[in-house]
Amino acid sequence: MTQRVRVEVSDQIALVTLNRPEKMNALDPEMFEAINGTIDQLAGRDDVRVVVLQGEGRAFCAGLDLSNFTSQNQSSGTLETRTHGLANSFQQVAWGWRQLPMPVICAVHGISFGGGFQIMSGADIRFIHPATRCSIMEMRWGLVPDMGGFPLWRGNVRDDQLRQLIYTNEEFTGIEAQAMGFATHVDEDPKAAAMALAQVIAAKNPQAIRASKTICNALGDATDEQLLLAESIEQEAVIGRPNQIEAVMAQMEGRAPRFVD
């Protein structure tokens, strides 16, 4: 069997590739297991400062491979079991990227349907090819989007637009995805753009980047009081530490910083 997810780490950047190109990276049980395993491994890697997520072949991810799932795979009650903190194992393939301590940048091309669109949405920043075919596809199969999309889309797209796309499962382009707020940037070469941004982020103080992501993740639910306190807590953990001092010294000396992970 082909390795479902490929991980290559270089210069503190992990390039993660969904690797089932013959099926447009559709999600079968092995793909779910491989993605969740990859997220678990990355969560414990201090040497990775940024993750870039992409799909192999002609699509990012075509969504659920229905030929590999039956009612027995998702029997009554099993989806309500929390296996990964707040999420079940199906939600974790999208939600898990947002919960990683380091930023995740997604490069999307070809097709991003259903579960694939929700996986894309788990990234901190998303580059998308203008001609990408997108859809919140679940309603086509009489299903509810249930792989983490709802909390990930909250705040990114207008409520009425989101409802229409869910209710109709209509397709839209990468350009339209960016205009509505699902994607951050439109680019003819999303992988190259994602890697270029990853290099910029990887050159920053990794502790400050991770702390900032922690606060960003709290924006949707925390009160002003909680956010103000979170700023103070995270800053106390960063300020005056060797990497923060190195950031200042590198600026003053006009050189590239040398951070320690």
C-alpha positions in Angstrom: 0.0 0.0 0.0 1.3 3.5 -0.8 2.2 5.6 2.2 -0.9 7.7 2.7 0.9 10.8 4.1 4.4 11.8 3.3 6.4 14.1 5.6 9.7 15.8 4.6 11.4 18.1 7.1 14.0 20.7 5.9 15.2 23.9 7.5 12.6 23.7 10.3 9.7 23.4 7.7 7.7 20.2 7.5 6.2 19.6 4.0 3.2 17.2 4.5 1.7 15.6 1.4 -1.5 13.7 1.2 -0.4 10.9 -0.9 -3.2 9.0 -2.6 -3.1 10.6 -6.0 -4.8 7.8 -7.9 -7.9 8.6 -5.9 -7.4 12.4 -5.7 -6.4 11.9 -2.1 -9.9 10.8 -1.1 -10.3 9.9 2.6 -10.4 6.2 3.3 -9.8 4.6 6.8 -6.1 4.4 6.1 -6.0 8.0 5.1 -7.8 9.1 8.3 -5.4 7.0 10.4 -2.3 8.4 8.6 -3.4 12.0 8.9 -4.1 11.7 12.6 -0.9 9.9 13.1 1.0 12.6 11.3 -0.6 15.3 13.4 0.3 13.5 16.6 3.9 13.2 15.5 4.2 16.8 14.5 2.7 18.0 17.8 5.8 16.6 19.6 8.5 18.0 17.2 10.3 21.0 18.6 12.5 21.1 15.4 9.5 21.9 13.2 8.6 25.6 13.2 6.1 25.6 10.3 4.0 23.0 8.5 3.1 23.2 4.8 0.2 20.9 3.8 -0.5 19.9 0.2 -2.0 17.1 -1.9 -0.1 14.9 -4.4 -1.3 14.7 -8.0 -4.1 16.6 -9.6 -6.1 17.4 -6.5 -5.7 18.5 -2.9 -8.4 16.2 -1.6 -11.7 15.0 -3.1 -13.3 14.3 0.3 -14.6 11.1 1.7 -14.1 7.9 -0.3 -17.6 6.6 0.1 -16.7 3.2 -1.4 -14.8 2.5 1.8 -17.5 3.5 4.3 -20.8 1.9 5.2 -23.3 2.5 7.9 -21.3 0.0 10.0 -18.2 2.3 9.8 -20.2 5.2 11.5 -22.7 3.4 13.6 -25.0 5.1 16.0 -23.1 6.8 18.9 -19.6 6.3 17.7 -19.3 9.8 16.3 -20.2 11.3 19.6 -17.2 9.6 21.3 -14.4 12.2 21.8 -11.1 10.4 20.9 -8.8 13.5 20.4 -9.6 16.1 23.1 -12.6 18.0 21.8 -12.8 16.1 18.5 -13.6 12.6 17.3 -11.1 10.8 14.9 -12.9 12.1 11.8 -12.9 15.7 13.0 -9.3 15.5 14.1 -8.0 15.3 10.5 -9.2 19.0 10.1 -9.3 20.3 13.7 -5.9 18.8 14.5 -4.0 21.2 12.2 -5.5 24.2 14.1 -4.4 22.6 17.4 -0.8 22.0 16.4 1.5 24.4 18.3 3.2 25.6 15.1 1.5 27.5 12.2 0.1 25.4 9.3 0.0 26.7 5.8 -2.1 24.9 3.2 -1.5 24.8 -0.5 -4.7 23.9 -2.4 -5.2 23.0 -6.1 -7.4 21.0 -8.3 -10.3 19.8 -6.1 -11.1 20.5 -2.5 -14.4 18.9 -1.7 -16.2 17.9 1.5 -13.8 16.5 4.0 -10.9 17.9 1.9 -12.4 21.4 2.2 -12.6 21.0 5.9 -9.0 19.8 6.2 -7.9 22.9 4.2 -9.9 25.0 6.6 -7.9 23.7 9.6 -4.8 25.5 8.4 -3.8 28.9 9.8 -3.2 30.3 6.3 -4.5 29.0 3.0 -3.1 29.5 -0.5 -5.4 28.3 -3.3 -5.1 28.0 -7.1 -7.8 30.3 -8.8 -9.3 27.4 -10.7 -9.6 25.0 -7.8 -13.1 23.4 -7.6 -14.4 23.8 -4.1 -17.6 22.5 -2.4 -19.0 21.8 1.0 -20.1 18.6 -0.6 -21.7 16.6 2.2 -25.4 17.5 1.4 -25.0 15.9 -2.0 -24.8 12.6 -0.1 -27.5 13.5 2.4 -24.9 14.2 5.1 -24.0 16.9 7.5 -20.5 18.5 7.4 -19.1 16.9 10.5 -15.3 17.0 10.2 -14.6 20.2 12.1 -15.8 22.7 9.5 -18.3 24.6 11.6 -15.9 25.9 14.2 -13.2 26.4 11.7 -15.4 28.4 9.3 -16.8 30.6 12.1 -15.6 34.1 11.7 -14.1 33.4 8.2 -17.2 33.7 6.0 -20.6 35.4 6.2 -23.2 33.3 8.0 -25.7 33.5 5.1 -23.1 32.6 2.5 -22.0 29.6 4.6 -25.6 28.4 5.0 -26.3 28.5 1.3 -23.1 26.6 0.4 -23.9 23.9 3.0 -27.6 23.6 2.0 -26.9 23.4 -1.8 -23.4 21.8 -1.9 -22.8 24.1 -4.9 -19.3 24.4 -6.4 -17.3 27.5 -6.3 -13.8 28.5 -7.5 -10.6 29.3 -5.6 -11.1 32.9 -6.5 -14.6 32.8 -5.0 -13.3 30.9 -1.9 -10.8 33.7 -1.3 -13.4 36.4 -1.8 -15.7 34.8 0.7 -13.0 34.3 3.3 -12.3 30.5 3.1 -8.9 31.1 1.6 -6.2 33.7 2.5 -4.6 34.1 -0.9 -5.1 33.1 -4.6 -2.0 32.0 -6.3 -1.1 30.3 -9.6 1.5 28.3 -7.7 0.1 27.8 -4.2 2.8 25.4 -3.1 5.6 27.8 -4.0 3.8 30.7 -2.3 3.1 28.6 0.8 6.8 27.5 1.0 8.0 31.1 0.6 5.8 32.3 3.5 6.8 29.3 5.6 10.5 30.4 5.2 9.6 33.9 6.4 7.8 32.5 9.5 10.5 29.9 10.2 13.0 32.7 10.5 11.1 34.2 13.5 11.4 33.4 17.2 9.7 30.0 17.3 8.5 30.5 20.9 6.9 33.8 20.0 5.2 32.3 17.0 3.8 29.4 19.0 2.6 31.7 21.7 0.9 34.0 19.2 -0.9 31.0 17.7 -2.1 30.0 21.1 -3.7 33.4 21.5 -5.1 33.5 18.0 -6.8 30.1 18.6 -8.6 31.7 21.6 -10.0 34.6 19.6 -13.3 33.0 18.7 -14.4 32.1 22.2 -12.4 34.1 24.8 -13.7 37.2 26.5 -11.7 40.5 26.3 -10.6 39.8 29.9 -9.3 36.3 29.0 -7.5 37.6 25.9 -5.8 40.4 27.8 -4.6 37.9 30.4 -3.5 35.4 27.7 -1.4 38.1 26.1 0.3 38.7 29.5 0.9 35.1 30.2 2.4 34.3 26.8 4.5 37.4 26.8 5.9 36.5 30.3 7.0 33.2 28.9 8.8 34.8 25.9 10.3 38.1 27.0 13.9 38.1 28.1 14.4 34.5 27.1 17.4 33.7 24.8 15.5 33.6 21.6 13.8 36.9 22.3 17.2 38.5 23.1 18.6 36.9 19.9 15.8 38.5 17.8 16.8 41.9 19.2 20.5 41.4 18.7 20.1 40.1 15.1 18.1 43.3 14.3 20.7 45.5 15.8 23.6 43.8 14.1 21.9 43.5 10.7 22.1 39.7 10.5 19.9 36.7 10.3 18.9 35.4 13.8 20.1 32.1 15.1 17.2 30.7 17.2 17.3 27.5 19.3 14.3 25.2 19.0 
